[in-house]
Amino acid sequence: MTKQFKKIGIALILLTVGLSSCVNLRHVNDFASSSLVSMGKFEEINYSFTQNCLENCHDRKIAELNLNADDCNCELNEKADSITLLIYNSVRGYLDGLSSLSNNDLTSYKMDALSRSLTENDFGSVKIENEQVEAYSEISGILLKAFTDEFRKRKIKEYVTEANEPVKVLIAFLDFNLSSNLAGKLNVQKQRLESHYFDLTKDPALSAFEKRKLVEEYYLRLNAIEAKQTELFTYSNALKKIAEGHQILVDNIDDLNNDEIKILLTQYSGDIQGLISEFNKLKN
């Protein structure tokens, strides 16, 4: 018994593999379900392009001693958030479908999230090109087909292989939009914050006590910005794991009963669950 406990990590993996030999899509369902939960953490990210725009505008108003916040124009940022949400809902819908198919779940997926169309446009820092438009259209069509043509467990091979390329495009776009575009805006905000507080602490009219309070305030605001960035980067890592795991699934779709593939997909599920836990800790 002692030796078995020492090898508990291996035993857990083998147990999962053993179970999946009875239900040959169990490991696929574990991966899909973990990916779906991880993808859903997007809805817990308490930050957006619109919020960033408003914060920057309000900072300018404070510097100008201007109480009129009505002229903060964040229309382009609102559109950027809307596009980001569309892309998210598309990938999440696909993963929901994969989870249902691999579990042989006949529950229909609500298609409201995919009822809107996506078009090419430039919304400031977020630019939608034809590649994303086509990928969004393909995923929408695949998901609709899955639930209208009884395209379920026996057709899971077509489902994942047909969706792989557009899924990669959409995940890459969502990742870049959050971890580069939005996180980049926060970098600019940090630089502006540092410059602003540096100027204030050099003001000879302020007492040493007032300057210390300013420094304290600066670090509080800096920590808040960096916490938002950490959240975005953690979500980015989860997106990358989902894309990598999905590629493994597609590459080995004809050999899903192979023990090595079962263990590999189980490991990806574990990695994704670990990132979910990491994300949850950031929120607490």
C-alpha positions as CSV (number, residue, x, y, z in Angstrom):
1,M,0.0,0.0,0.0
2,T,2.8,2.4,0.8
3,K,4.4,1.9,-2.6
4,Q,1.1,2.5,-4.3
5,F,0.7,5.8,-2.5
6,K,4.2,6.9,-3.6
7,K,3.1,6.3,-7.1
8,I,-0.2,8.0,-6.8
9,G,0.4,10.4,-9.7
10,I,1.0,7.6,-12.2
11,A,-1.9,5.6,-10.8
12,L,-4.3,8.5,-11.3
13,I,-3.3,8.8,-15.0
14,L,-3.6,5.0,-15.5
15,L,-7.0,5.1,-13.8
16,T,-8.2,7.7,-16.2
17,V,-6.8,5.7,-19.1
18,G,-8.5,2.6,-17.8
19,L,-11.8,4.3,-17.6
20,S,-11.4,5.7,-21.0
21,S,-10.8,2.2,-22.5
22,C,-14.4,1.5,-21.5
23,V,-15.7,4.8,-22.9
24,N,-13.3,5.5,-25.7
25,L,-14.1,9.2,-25.8
26,R,-13.8,9.9,-22.1
27,H,-10.4,11.5,-22.5
28,V,-11.7,13.7,-25.3
29,N,-14.6,14.8,-23.2
30,D,-12.2,15.6,-20.2
31,F,-10.1,17.8,-22.5
32,A,-13.2,19.4,-24.1
33,S,-14.8,20.0,-20.7
34,S,-11.7,21.5,-19.2
35,S,-11.2,23.7,-22.2
36,L,-14.8,24.9,-22.0
37,V,-14.5,25.9,-18.3
38,S,-11.1,27.6,-19.0
39,M,-12.5,29.5,-22.0
40,G,-15.5,30.6,-19.9
41,K,-13.1,32.5,-17.5
42,F,-13.2,35.2,-20.1
43,E,-16.5,36.3,-18.5
44,E,-14.7,36.8,-15.2
45,I,-12.1,39.2,-16.6
46,N,-13.1,42.4,-15.0
47,Y,-11.6,44.7,-17.6
48,S,-12.2,45.8,-21.2
49,F,-11.2,48.2,-23.9
50,T,-14.1,50.4,-22.9
51,Q,-13.0,50.5,-19.3
52,N,-9.4,51.3,-20.3
53,C,-10.7,54.2,-22.5
54,L,-12.8,55.6,-19.7
55,E,-10.0,55.3,-17.2
56,N,-7.6,57.2,-19.5
57,C,-10.3,59.9,-20.2
58,H,-11.0,60.3,-16.5
59,D,-7.3,60.7,-15.7
60,R,-7.1,63.5,-18.3
61,K,-10.1,65.1,-16.7
62,I,-8.5,64.9,-13.3
63,A,-5.3,66.5,-14.6
64,E,-7.4,69.3,-16.2
65,L,-9.7,69.7,-13.1
66,N,-12.5,69.1,-15.5
67,L,-15.8,67.7,-14.1
68,N,-17.4,67.0,-17.4
69,A,-17.0,63.3,-18.2
70,D,-19.8,63.3,-20.8
71,D,-17.4,63.9,-23.7
72,C,-15.3,60.8,-23.2
73,N,-15.7,59.1,-26.6
74,C,-15.1,55.4,-26.3
75,E,-17.2,54.2,-29.3
76,L,-14.4,52.4,-31.0
77,N,-13.5,50.6,-27.8
78,E,-17.1,49.5,-27.3
79,K,-17.0,48.0,-30.8
80,A,-13.7,46.3,-30.0
81,D,-15.3,44.7,-26.9
82,S,-18.3,43.6,-29.0
83,I,-16.0,41.9,-31.6
84,T,-14.0,40.2,-28.8
85,L,-17.2,38.9,-27.3
86,L,-18.3,37.6,-30.7
87,I,-15.1,35.7,-31.2
88,Y,-15.2,34.3,-27.7
89,N,-18.8,33.1,-28.0
90,S,-17.9,31.4,-31.3
91,V,-15.0,29.4,-29.8
92,R,-16.9,28.7,-26.6
93,G,-19.8,27.4,-28.7
94,Y,-17.5,25.1,-30.6
95,L,-16.0,23.7,-27.4
96,D,-19.5,23.2,-25.9
97,G,-20.4,21.2,-29.0
98,L,-17.2,19.1,-28.7
99,S,-18.0,18.4,-25.1
100,S,-21.5,17.4,-25.9
101,L,-20.5,15.2,-28.9
102,S,-17.8,13.4,-26.9
103,N,-20.2,12.8,-24.1
104,N,-22.9,11.7,-26.6
105,D,-25.1,14.5,-25.1
106,L,-28.1,15.2,-27.2
107,T,-28.9,18.5,-25.5
108,S,-29.1,21.2,-28.1
109,Y,-26.9,24.2,-27.8
110,K,-28.5,27.6,-27.8
111,M,-27.4,29.4,-30.9
112,D,-28.2,33.0,-29.8
113,A,-24.5,33.8,-29.4
114,L,-23.8,33.1,-33.0
115,S,-26.8,34.9,-34.5
116,R,-24.8,38.1,-35.2
117,S,-22.5,38.4,-38.2
118,L,-18.8,39.6,-38.3
119,T,-17.5,42.0,-40.9
120,E,-14.1,43.4,-41.8
121,N,-13.4,46.7,-40.1
122,D,-10.8,48.7,-38.2
123,F,-11.8,49.7,-34.6
124,G,-8.7,51.5,-33.5
125,S,-6.4,49.0,-31.9
126,V,-8.6,46.1,-33.0
127,K,-8.6,45.3,-36.7
128,I,-10.8,42.6,-38.1
129,E,-9.5,41.2,-41.4
130,N,-11.0,38.7,-43.8
131,E,-9.2,35.8,-42.1
132,Q,-11.1,36.3,-38.9
133,V,-14.4,36.9,-40.8
134,E,-14.1,33.6,-42.7
135,A,-13.0,31.7,-39.6
136,Y,-16.0,33.0,-37.6
137,S,-18.3,32.1,-40.4
138,E,-16.9,28.6,-40.7
139,I,-17.1,27.9,-36.9
140,S,-20.7,29.1,-36.9
141,G,-21.6,26.9,-39.8
142,I,-19.9,23.8,-38.3
143,L,-21.6,24.3,-35.0
144,L,-25.0,24.7,-36.6
145,K,-24.4,21.6,-38.8
146,A,-23.4,19.6,-35.7
147,F,-26.8,20.1,-34.1
148,T,-29.1,20.1,-37.2
149,D,-27.7,17.0,-39.1
150,E,-27.3,14.6,-36.2
151,F,-23.6,15.1,-36.6
152,R,-22.7,13.7,-33.2
153,K,-20.4,11.0,-31.7
154,R,-20.0,9.0,-34.9
155,K,-19.0,12.1,-36.8
156,I,-16.6,13.6,-34.2
157,K,-13.7,13.1,-36.6
158,E,-15.2,15.4,-39.2
159,Y,-16.2,17.9,-36.5
160,V,-12.8,18.4,-35.0
161,T,-10.8,18.2,-38.3
162,E,-13.1,20.6,-40.1
163,A,-13.0,23.1,-37.2
164,N,-9.3,22.9,-36.4
165,E,-8.0,25.7,-38.7
166,P,-10.8,28.3,-37.9
167,V,-10.5,27.4,-34.2
168,K,-6.8,28.2,-34.3
169,V,-7.4,31.5,-36.1
170,L,-10.1,32.6,-33.7
171,I,-8.1,31.5,-30.6
172,A,-5.0,33.3,-31.9
173,F,-7.0,36.4,-32.5
174,L,-8.6,36.4,-29.1
175,D,-5.3,35.7,-27.4
176,F,-3.5,38.6,-29.3
177,N,-6.4,40.9,-28.7
178,L,-6.3,40.4,-24.9
179,S,-2.6,39.6,-24.1
180,S,-1.1,42.2,-26.6
181,N,-3.7,44.8,-27.5
182,L,-5.5,45.2,-24.1
183,A,-2.4,44.4,-22.0
184,G,-0.4,46.8,-24.2
185,K,-2.9,49.6,-23.4
186,L,-2.2,48.8,-19.7
187,N,1.5,49.2,-20.3
188,V,0.9,52.7,-21.7
189,Q,-1.2,53.4,-18.7
190,K,1.6,52.4,-16.4
191,Q,4.1,54.6,-18.2
192,R,1.7,57.6,-18.0
193,L,1.1,56.9,-14.3
194,E,4.8,56.8,-13.6
195,S,5.4,60.1,-15.4
196,H,2.4,61.8,-13.6
197,Y,3.5,60.8,-10.1
198,F,7.1,61.5,-10.8
199,D,6.2,65.1,-11.7
200,L,4.0,65.4,-8.6
201,T,6.8,64.2,-6.2
202,K,9.1,66.8,-7.6
203,D,6.7,69.6,-6.7
204,P,8.5,71.8,-4.1
205,A,5.1,73.1,-2.8
206,L,4.3,69.6,-1.4
207,S,5.4,68.5,2.0
208,A,7.4,65.2,2.6
209,F,4.3,63.7,4.1
210,E,2.2,64.6,1.0
211,K,4.9,63.1,-1.3
212,R,5.0,59.9,0.7
213,K,1.2,59.6,0.3
214,L,1.6,60.2,-3.4
215,V,4.1,57.4,-3.7
216,E,1.9,55.1,-1.7
217,E,-1.0,55.9,-4.0
218,Y,1.2,55.3,-7.0
219,Y,2.1,51.8,-5.9
220,L,-1.5,51.0,-5.2
221,R,-2.5,52.0,-8.7
222,L,0.5,50.2,-10.2
223,N,-0.3,47.0,-8.4
224,A,-3.9,47.2,-9.6
225,I,-2.8,47.6,-13.2
226,E,-0.3,44.7,-13.0
227,A,-3.0,42.5,-11.4
228,K,-5.2,43.1,-14.5
229,Q,-2.2,42.2,-16.8
230,T,-1.5,39.0,-14.8
231,E,-5.1,38.0,-15.3
232,L,-4.9,38.6,-19.0
233,F,-1.6,36.7,-19.4
234,T,-2.9,33.7,-17.4
235,Y,-6.0,33.5,-19.6
236,S,-3.7,33.8,-22.6
237,N,-1.7,30.8,-21.4
238,A,-5.0,28.8,-21.1
239,L,-5.9,29.7,-24.7
240,K,-2.6,28.5,-25.9
241,K,-3.0,25.2,-24.1
242,I,-6.5,24.7,-25.6
243,A,-5.1,25.3,-29.1
244,E,-2.2,22.9,-28.6
245,G,-4.4,20.2,-27.1
246,H,-6.9,20.6,-29.9
247,Q,-4.1,20.1,-32.5
248,I,-3.0,16.9,-30.6
249,L,-6.6,15.7,-30.8
250,V,-6.8,16.4,-34.5
251,D,-3.4,14.8,-35.3
252,N,-4.4,11.6,-33.5
253,I,-8.1,11.5,-34.3
254,D,-7.7,8.0,-35.9
255,D,-5.8,6.6,-32.9
256,L,-7.8,7.8,-29.9
257,N,-7.6,4.4,-28.2
258,N,-3.8,4.5,-28.1
259,D,-2.7,4.7,-24.4
260,E,-0.1,7.3,-25.2
261,I,-2.7,9.6,-26.8
262,K,-5.0,9.1,-23.9
263,I,-2.3,10.1,-21.4
264,L,-1.3,13.1,-23.5
265,L,-4.8,14.4,-23.7
266,T,-5.2,13.8,-20.0
267,Q,-2.1,15.8,-19.3
268,Y,-3.4,18.7,-21.4
269,S,-6.6,18.5,-19.4
270,G,-4.6,18.7,-16.2
271,D,-2.5,21.6,-17.4
272,I,-5.7,23.5,-18.4
273,Q,-7.3,22.7,-15.0
274,G,-4.1,24.0,-13.3
275,L,-4.5,27.3,-15.2
276,I,-8.1,27.5,-14.2
277,S,-7.0,27.2,-10.5
278,E,-4.3,29.8,-11.1
279,F,-6.9,32.2,-12.6
280,N,-9.3,31.6,-9.7
281,K,-6.6,32.4,-7.2
282,L,-6.1,35.8,-8.9
283,K,-9.7,36.5,-8.6
284,N,-9.8,35.8,-4.8
